[in-house]
Amino acid sequence: MLLKDAAVAADYPEIAIFAMETLLESDPKDVKVLHELGRLYHQYEQSDKAVEVYNRISEIAPLDLEAIKLGKDASARASMKDGGWTEAESYRDLIKDKEVAVSLEQQSRMQLSDESLEEQINETFARHEAEPQNVDLAKRLGLLHDQKEDLEGAIAWYQYAVDLTNKSDPGLVRKVADLKMKQLERQIREERAVSRGTRKERCRSSREKMAQLETAKKQRAEILIDDARKRLDRNPTDLQLRYELGEQLDERRRIPDALPELQRARQNPNARLKAMNLLGRCYRELGMLRSRGQAASKTPRAR
């Protein structure tokens, strides 16, 4: 951050951007650093790259309204720059094709109507056909379909983005897993609400969906654990990452593996209380409760 501030003060944009990109190599999901990088791209009039950054933030934190707004603004600036427009009081006066102006206004809205969503999907798909290897367009289509509550379409587009990146982006892989779980949960709710069919058939179908949901949850958990381990390998002294890994292992009931991570995470003042709470739960599950300094049991309880 100091290097970035110094580079900005000395008017060396490449170094300032390089500093933020270096930070992201250790933690690609650091929203604070991503916002800082987006501001740099905006400051140095690199709107296309700013759009990519804000799209990444929206993938990590879908409820980040600031990122959504700034992303739309950056997209509008990029479109104006590509069109060769100069500054004016009203960009609408400079656009010959009024439909383009309507599109930019739609992108700047915080919430899109179904009709506007469909228009954005069609426009983005047209760009995708021209650039089928563009990962950002595939992610954008996935996000739009998700906003439209078209889970099948969202899964297909995010999976397409996963394939384009050769599964190198754990955030995308996790997004696909989350959407599949959401889809299964919706199907289960719908089936429970349907009164048609025999009770036996409904129960059998519900059991099958529940089994699929449980499998999806296990797959998602393994993705999260693998992602946490990779980040920890890059930063073995980061105690916050130790806590996150221990938390994921605990959720998967891999308690013996979670214990050493949580014990080390206690040294982090920000994670200390949460780590101790999880440690207490782990000890209880293992039957390692203590009373007046004496061990109530030294052997794991059969589960």
C-alpha positions in Angstrom: 0.0 0.0 0.0 2.9 2.4 0.8 4.4 1.6 -2.6 1.1 2.3 -4.3 0.7 5.7 -2.5 4.3 6.6 -3.4 3.8 5.6 -7.0 0.5 7.6 -7.3 2.3 10.7 -5.7 5.2 10.3 -8.2 2.7 9.7 -11.1 3.9 6.2 -11.9 0.6 4.5 -12.6 2.2 1.2 -13.8 4.0 0.8 -10.4 0.8 1.6 -8.4 -1.2 -0.9 -10.4 1.6 -3.5 -10.1 1.6 -3.1 -6.3 -2.1 -3.9 -6.0 -1.9 -6.8 -8.4 1.0 -8.2 -6.3 -1.2 -8.1 -3.2 -4.0 -9.9 -5.1 -1.6 -12.7 -6.0 -1.6 -13.7 -2.3 -5.3 -13.3 -1.8 -7.3 -12.9 -5.1 -10.5 -12.4 -3.1 -9.4 -9.4 -1.1 -12.3 -7.1 -1.8 -10.6 -4.1 -0.3 -7.6 -4.4 -2.6 -9.8 -5.0 -5.6 -11.7 -1.8 -4.9 -8.4 0.0 -4.6 -7.3 -1.5 -8.0 -10.6 -0.5 -9.5 -10.1 3.1 -8.4 -6.6 3.2 -9.9 -7.9 1.9 -13.2 -10.6 4.6 -13.1 -8.1 7.3 -12.1 -5.8 6.4 -15.0 -8.8 6.0 -17.5 -8.5 2.3 -18.0 -12.2 1.7 -17.9 -12.1 -1.8 -19.6 -9.9 -3.1 -16.8 -12.0 -1.4 -14.2 -15.0 -3.3 -15.5 -13.1 -6.6 -15.1 -12.2 -5.7 -11.5 -15.7 -4.8 -10.5 -17.1 -7.9 -12.1 -14.6 -9.9 -9.9 -15.9 -8.1 -6.8 -19.5 -8.9 -7.8 -18.6 -12.6 -8.1 -17.0 -12.5 -4.6 -19.6 -10.2 -2.9 -22.8 -10.1 -4.9 -24.4 -7.7 -2.4 -21.6 -5.1 -2.8 -23.8 -2.3 -4.2 -20.9 0.1 -4.6 -19.1 -2.4 -6.8 -22.2 -2.9 -8.9 -22.6 0.9 -9.4 -19.0 1.6 -10.1 -18.9 -1.4 -12.6 -21.9 0.1 -14.5 -20.2 3.5 -14.6 -17.0 2.0 -15.8 -18.8 0.0 -18.5 -20.5 3.2 -19.7 -17.2 5.0 -19.8 -15.6 2.2 -21.7 -18.4 2.2 -24.3 -18.1 5.9 -24.7 -14.4 5.7 -25.2 -14.7 2.9 -27.7 -17.2 5.0 -29.6 -14.8 7.9 -29.8 -17.1 10.3 -27.9 -15.6 13.5 -26.4 -16.7 15.0 -23.1 -19.9 16.9 -23.0 -22.7 17.9 -20.6 -24.9 15.2 -21.9 -23.5 12.1 -23.5 -26.9 11.3 -24.9 -26.6 14.3 -27.2 -23.5 12.7 -28.7 -24.9 9.3 -29.3 -26.4 8.8 -32.8 -27.9 5.5 -31.9 -30.4 6.2 -29.1 -30.7 2.5 -28.4 -27.1 2.5 -27.2 -28.0 5.4 -24.8 -30.9 3.4 -23.4 -28.6 0.4 -22.9 -26.1 2.5 -20.9 -28.9 3.9 -18.7 -30.1 0.4 -18.0 -26.7 -0.8 -17.0 -26.5 2.1 -14.4 -29.6 1.0 -12.6 -29.2 -0.9 -9.3 -32.0 -3.3 -10.1 -33.0 -4.5 -13.6 -36.5 -5.4 -14.6 -37.2 -8.7 -16.4 -37.4 -6.9 -19.7 -34.1 -5.0 -19.1 -32.4 -8.2 -17.9 -33.4 -9.9 -21.2 -32.1 -7.0 -23.2 -28.8 -7.1 -21.3 -28.5 -10.9 -21.8 -29.1 -10.5 -25.5 -26.5 -7.7 -25.9 -23.9 -9.6 -23.8 -24.6 -12.8 -25.8 -24.0 -10.9 -29.0 -20.6 -9.8 -27.7 -19.9 -13.3 -26.6 -20.5 -14.7 -30.1 -17.9 -12.3 -31.3 -15.5 -13.2 -28.4 -16.3 -16.7 -27.4 -13.1 -17.1 -25.3 -13.8 -14.0 -23.2 -14.2 -15.2 -19.6 -15.6 -12.0 -18.4 -18.5 -12.2 -20.9 -19.3 -15.7 -19.8 -19.3 -14.7 -16.1 -21.5 -11.7 -17.0 -24.0 -14.0 -18.7 -23.9 -16.2 -15.6 -24.6 -13.3 -13.3 -27.5 -12.0 -15.5 -29.1 -15.4 -15.6 -28.7 -15.7 -11.9 -30.4 -12.3 -11.4 -33.2 -13.5 -13.6 -33.6 -16.6 -11.4 -32.7 -18.8 -14.3 -30.5 -21.2 -12.4 -30.0 -23.7 -15.2 -28.8 -20.9 -17.5 -26.6 -19.4 -14.8 -25.0 -22.8 -14.1 -24.3 -23.4 -17.8 -22.6 -20.1 -18.2 -20.5 -20.2 -15.1 -19.5 -23.8 -16.0 -18.5 -22.4 -19.4 -16.3 -19.9 -17.6 -14.8 -22.7 -15.5 -13.9 -24.6 -18.6 -12.3 -21.5 -20.2 -10.1 -21.1 -17.2 -9.3 -24.8 -16.9 -10.7 -24.8 -13.4 -7.9 -22.4 -12.3 -10.3 -20.0 -10.6 -11.7 -21.6 -7.3 -14.2 -18.8 -7.0 -15.9 -19.8 -10.3 -15.8 -23.5 -9.3 -17.4 -22.7 -6.0 -20.0 -20.5 -7.7 -21.1 -23.5 -9.8 -21.4 -25.7 -6.7 -23.4 -23.0 -4.9 -25.8 -22.6 -7.8 -26.3 -26.4 -8.1 -27.1 -26.6 -4.4 -29.5 -23.7 -4.7 -31.2 -25.5 -7.7 -31.6 -28.7 -5.7 -33.0 -26.9 -2.7 -35.5 -25.2 -5.0 -36.6 -28.5 -6.6 -37.1 -30.0 -3.1 -39.3 -27.1 -2.0 -41.3 -27.3 -5.2 -41.9 -31.0 -4.9 -43.0 -30.7 -1.3 -45.5 -28.1 -2.4 -47.0 -30.3 -5.1 -49.9 -32.3 -4.0 -50.2 -34.5 -7.1 -48.9 -38.1 -7.2 -48.9 -40.8 -4.6 -47.2 -40.2 -1.3 -44.8 -43.0 -2.0 -43.7 -41.5 -5.3 -43.2 -38.0 -3.6 -41.2 -39.5 -0.8 -38.9 -41.4 -3.2 -38.3 -38.4 -5.4 -37.7 -36.2 -2.3 -35.1 -38.7 -0.9 -33.3 -38.8 -4.3 -33.1 -35.0 -4.4 -31.9 -34.9 -0.7 -29.2 -37.3 -1.6 -28.1 -35.2 -4.5 -28.2 -32.1 -2.3 -26.0 -33.8 0.3 -23.5 -34.8 -2.4 -23.4 -31.3 -3.7 -22.8 -30.0 -0.2 -19.9 -32.4 0.2 -18.4 -31.4 -3.2 -18.7 -27.7 -2.3 -17.0 -28.2 1.1 -14.1 -30.0 -0.5 -13.7 -27.1 -2.9 -13.6 -24.7 0.0 -11.1 -26.8 1.9 -8.9 -27.2 -1.1 -9.0 -23.4 -1.8 -8.2 -22.7 1.9 -5.2 -25.0 1.8 -3.8 -23.5 -1.4 -4.1 -20.0 0.1 -2.4 -21.2 3.3 0.4 -22.8 1.3 1.1 -19.4 -0.2 0.9 -17.6 3.2 1.7 -20.2 5.9 2.0 -17.6 8.6 -1.5 -16.1 8.0 -3.4 -17.1 11.1 -6.7 -15.8 9.7 -6.3 -18.4 6.9 -5.6 -21.0 9.6 -8.9 -20.2 11.2 -10.8 -20.4 7.9 -9.3 -23.8 7.1 -10.1 -25.1 10.5 -13.7 -23.8 10.2 -14.2 -25.6 6.9 -12.7 -28.8 8.3 -15.0 -28.6 11.3 -18.0 -28.2 9.1 -17.1 -31.4 7.3 -16.7 -33.1 10.7 -13.0 -33.6 10.0 -12.3 -32.7 13.6 -8.8 -34.2 14.1 -7.6 -32.2 11.1 -9.3 -29.0 12.3 -7.8 -29.0 15.8 -4.2 -28.0 15.0 -5.4 -25.3 12.6 -7.7 -23.8 15.2 -5.1 -24.1 18.0 -2.7 -22.0 15.9 -5.5 -19.6 14.9 -5.9 -18.6 18.6 -2.8 -16.6 18.3 -4.7 -14.2 16.0 -6.4 -11.5 18.2 -9.1 -11.1 15.5 -9.9 -14.8 15.3 -9.1 -15.8 18.9 -12.6 -16.0 20.4 -14.1 -17.7 17.3 -11.3 -20.2 17.2 -11.7 -21.0 20.9 -15.4 -21.5 20.4 -14.8 -24.0 17.6 -12.1 -25.7 19.7 -14.6 -26.2 22.5 -17.1 -27.8 20.1 -14.4 -30.0 18.7 -13.3 -31.2 22.1 -16.9 -31.9 23.1 -17.4 -34.0 20.0 -14.3 -36.0 20.8 -15.4 -36.5 24.3 -12.5 -34.5 25.7 -14.5 -32.5 28.2 -12.6 -31.4 31.3 -13.8 -30.7 34.8 -11.7 -29.0 37.5 -8.6 -29.6 35.5 -9.1 -33.3 35.1 -10.0 -35.0 31.8 -13.5 -36.4 31.8 -12.5 -38.7 29.0 -9.3 -39.2 27.0 -10.7 -41.3 24.2 -12.9 -40.1 21.3 -16.6 -40.8 21.8 -18.1 -43.3 19.3 -20.2 -41.5 16.7 
